[in-house]
């Protein structure tokens, strides 16, 4: 369930970040090609995706979306198509552990 949620957030967030960033992006993050506008699009669409997808809930998903957007902005060494969903899944997992009292 968490992997599916992570990929759903990533796929939609990444696609809209690319579309909005290329079309409307004017403010680049230092040291990279990503834009602030693309990052905002990732967060907005990622939150919307998390809200409609049956999963861990928004209290757990919202921090995962923001962490995924932050991971998207980082410069390489690891491809963002690997890095971003892994970060989202990790934050979702930690959030579920915390909310269920495991941690």
N, C-alpha and C positions, 0 to 999 in steps of 0.2 A: 504494500500500500504506500509506503513512504517513497520507494523508488519511483513508482508511477506518478505520485504527486510531484516529486522533484523534477522528473522529465517533463511533465505537463507545464510546470512553471517555467522551466528552462526553455523549452521549445517556443512557447508563445512569447515569453519575455525577450529572448534573444532575437527572434524574428522582428518584433516591433522595434527593438532597440536599433537594429540595423536599418530598418526602413525609415524611422524617424531621424536617426542620427545622420544618415546620408542626405535626406531631403531637407531637414531643418537644422541640422547640427552646425552651430556657429562657435561654440565654446569648447575647445579641446582640453582634455585632462592633460596635465603636465607629463611629458615623456611618452606620450602615446597617441594613437589615432582615434581613440574613443571620445565621444562628446558628452557633455552634461545633458543635453537634450535626449540622447539615446539612453543614458542611464535613467533619467526620469521616466522615459517610456517603458523601460524594463520593469521598474518598480510598479508603475501604475498597472500595466498589463499583468505582471506577475501577481499582484495583489488581487486583481479581478479574477485571474485563473484560479488562485487559491480559494477565493470566496465561492466559486461555483463548483469546484471539484470536491467530491466527498473525501475527506481526509482528516488530518489531525486537528483542523480548526485554525482560525485566524490568529489566535494567541501564539501558536506554535509556528504557523506558516509565515507570518509577517516578518519576523527576524530572519527567516531563511531566505525570503525574497530579497531583503536588503543585503544580506551577506552574499547572495548570488550576484546581485548588481555590482557590489564592490569587487568580487572576484573577476567579473567581466572586465572591469577597468584596468586591472593589474597588467603590467607589461609581461610579455612572455617570459618564462622558460617553458611552460607547459601549455599546450593547446587549450584555448578557452572552452572548446567543446567537450573537453574532459574535465577540466578544472571546475567549471561553473556547476554542472549537475552534481559533482562530488561534494562541493561545498554546501549546496542546497540540501542534499541528502544528509550530510553530517549534521547540519544545524537542525534539520527536522528531527533526526534521531535523538539528539541531545535534548531538544525541546520536549519530545514525547517522554523521554526518561525523567526529566525534571517534573513535568506535569503529572506523571504517574507515581512519583515518589521514589523512583529507583535510584536517583542521584541525590 
